[in-house]
Amino acid sequence: MVSWKILINSFRFIKPEEDSKMKRIIIFSLLFAIYFGAVAQPKKRGRVKRKYRNVEQVSQGLPQVVFRGLVRDAARNPIPGASVEIDGLTNLVHSNEFGQFMVSDLPTGRLRLRVSCLGYQTKTVDYVLQTGYNDHYIALNRGPVSLETEIATAQKREQQISDIPTAVSVFTNSFSDKLGISDLSELAVSEPALSVESFGAGNSVFSLWGGNANSGFPEVSPAVAVFADNVPLSQRSFLPSELFDIERVEVVKGPQNVLFGREALNGAVHFISKKPNNKAGGYIRLGAGNFQNKEVQAAYNYPVIKDVLFVRAAGIYRDRKGYVDNTFGGTLSGKNVLGGRFSVRFLPAWNHKIDLQMNYRKSSEPGIGFLNRWIPNEDGDTGLFNGRASLNRGKELGSEAEMLDAALTYRLFRDEHNYWTSVTSFRKSNSSSSQDFDGTSMPALDMDREAENSSFFQEIRYNFVRASRTNGSIGVNYFQENGNASQMLFSNDSLISRILSASGNFQVPEQSRFPVFPQSLDSNPMGSVPLTGEHIEATAGERKTQTARAFLHYTYQWRKRVFFTLGASAVYDRLQLLHESEFTGGEPSALGAFLGASPNLLYAPTEQQKLTKNSLSFTGQAGATFRWTENFNFYMNIARGRKPEFLQYSWDGKPLVVGAEKVYSGETGLKAIIMKRIFLNANGFYRRHFNVQTLQWLGAEGTGLLAANGKATSYGAETSLRVAVIPGLDLFGNYAWMQSAFDSTGVDGKDYLYAGKNFSLAPEHSFSAGFSARVNIARTVQLFATPWYAWKSHYWFTEANIPGLDQPAFGILNANLGFEMSEPNLVLSVYGTNLLEQKYISSAGHWGAQFGLPTFIPGSPRIVGMRVTWNF
């Protein structure tokens, strides 16, 4: 086993030029640990054939009376996350990923074991325990009407969702199939607290309970951590655009910095893919729909060596033309993605598990429909929802991204609940885009951008259980990311002025960086300003992030029904930003003088500069849970969250460090399973926010894109309900309510610019509801239907709450229906989203709004199609 000294040395901060040496140390340590563990701990066999039965070695140091078991369903599939407890004693554990458990510190004699899991009937077993090891297999049965099982790893171990004492939602593969969900935007529609904005080629931004500050600005760090199979995805180009071969998606809400790292200020989203297993088989899915949609998905699982080596391969191809036609050629807001995943699971010995996963994705999509609502297109039409736009660069607009990653996860078991986990990952991506940020046929404001990103992640974590009443994890990790980005800005002062002067433009002087009066008929509203013509400038930057983190999460069962949880995390960040800008062609921009950027429009010309920031920070959480029965939990939590500092340069080329955003949160909630048919999940929260990182829409000399001097308060509640009514009929729904407002003064004690304003992307009310019905129409054929409706009240797209940059209340109706045959196993489905053709805005503001030229992305129109899936 790798010693703590080696682990600590592996994760200490070193100079950038020594990175390769550090990586070699880590890889050598992992290989040494795998080799030493496999050689030094050969498999033992006992009375029961179990992966982890090793009486001679594992029993050393354990109590004299131990109960070990395996929880399975009627088809002999293991059930992870099931709760296992002894009546009358303070011993509670959850079955691990293989369905196995161990309860220790028990007395001899007759005891009653209670095993429960959401979706199954609770089972009690009377057992006479003897000194030593007692083994028993337990089979849980589903009732005639049962809920869907939901397992999550929000506390870095498998648990049924009803036992996790925090606000968490789980979208399983089967539930997503019922809804007909295939991408991130559709997932967000079904979860009221979650919002997703997409900007092409897999670039997406998540927001939980609003407060998102990086809409359309990849330079700004997110406030929601995103993970894929325990690996952080910090860059938007790393995010999966399509949900294929996914086991589940976990959405954990509220400050989650302790277990999910530095970016989990508002929560975390975790994508968990399907892993190789012992069964040969797979599926093929073909689909087609309107807007020339074509899609192919496939996956195949194969056990190369039974119980030892398994492989799984999955792939996806989807192409759909944009739903906005561009009169200059091509379409806007379409899809084109090609991706694949190859996974290997190797079980070389009883206490070793090795997972290797490789992902590849390539996207090549048309431009985004950034539209201006005041300037008519070439057809003479204004408005956002006529399906026509006139963006001057035509087919040149678009975005491309290519991503490749590899992740190695190694787990070394001491027993069922005590084990080491090592996660090693490397990712690399390249992306480019050409976008029209003025949203008109005039070449007023266009931008080309190229970026390269690479990241390395290493985590060592130890999960532990003590006396079957203490559960937790302790670990350290290291994250390094290098990102290079360059952009070319093409602008024209005269055309910008012309757009600003358009009749109906809602921008007023205090909301624009230029002194323009709205609805002016004067062709030169800036008076004596000598407006110029075509202008070109270039900006380049390189961001480097090195983060070392240590964390501890600990749950103690104080009494039979009372649990206490503590968690703490320490993070050391090294941030570096290189920046340079130049005037590359055309005429100098006169408008840039208002920001001190002249002769440029955006950033003043400057030689390469370097800005660094090192910091040590701490976050924590504490909570208490009252577990009345296995069917009822009530919990209370407090937490301190933090979003790291942000490095930037002002418009006039000065270095700026934006302070770390902090949030102090209180949360309470309950989870109840009623009659094994109803699952109720409800929670409420209250939060105080400090140094809120917000976009600056006023642009002034000496300022940059982001500021962090605001204070705010937010509070709200959320509830979800799932009901198994009768065999073949399920109801589901959720509702969220939230209030948010910035304080009248900022953290500096001065009057705050956004006083009384609401968070962006935070509707006061939102809900979704639907049902899933299934009925036999023949011996081997079933008819199914799942209609569902999602609704959101009015919300803003910016923290400035600028009138016009908002979305009135709207609702979307979706449905998925079809036939399923068992011989052969074929599923024919017909799906539709936004069936009522609701007109809404999916995003607004963007780079254009920084110059008084806000653009809008119209939401998706009615999308319909059909899919055929063959499971084999």
ABEGO torsion letter per residue (X at the ends): XBBAAAAAAAABBBBAAAAAAAAAAAAAAAAAAAAAAAAABBBBBBABBBAABBAAAAABGBBABBBBBBBBBAAGBBBBGBBBBBBGBBBBBBBBAAGBBBBBGBBBEBBBBBBBBBGBBBBBBBBBBBBEBBBBBBBBBBBABBBBBBBBAAAGBBBBAAABBBBBBBBBAAAAAAAGBABAAAAAAABAABBBBBAEGGBBBBBBGEGBAABGBAABBBABBBBBGGBBBABAAABBABBBGBABBBBBBEBAAAAAEAAAAAEBBBBBBBBBBABBEEBBBBBBBBGGBBBBBBBBBBBABBGABBBBBBBBBBBBBBABBBAAEEBBGBBBBBBBBBBBBBBABAABBBBBBBBBBBBBBBBBBBBBAABBBAAGBBEAAAGBBBBAAEAABEBBBBBBBBBBBBBBBABAABBBBBBBBBBBBBBBBBBBAAGBABBABBBBBBBBBBBBBBBBBBBBBBGGABBEBBBBBBBBBBBBBBBBBBBBAAAAAAAAABBGBABBAAABABBBBBGBABABAAEABBBBBBBBBBBBBBBBBBBBBBBBBBBBBABAABBBBBBBBBBBBBBBBBBBBBBAEEBBBAAAAAAGAOABAABBBBBBBBBBBBBBBBBBBBBBBBBABAABBBBBBBBBBBBBBBBBBBAAGBBBBBBBBBBBBBBBBBBBBBGGABBBBBBBBBBBBBGBBBBBAAEBBGBBABBBABBBBBBEBBBBBBBBABBGBBBBBBBBBBBBBBBABBAAGBBBAABGBBBBGBBABBBBBBBBBBBBABAABBBBBBBBBBBBBBBBABAAGBBGBBBBBBBBBBBBBEBBBAOBBBBBBBBBBGAAGBBBBABBGEAAAAAGBBBBBBBBBBBBBBBBBBBX
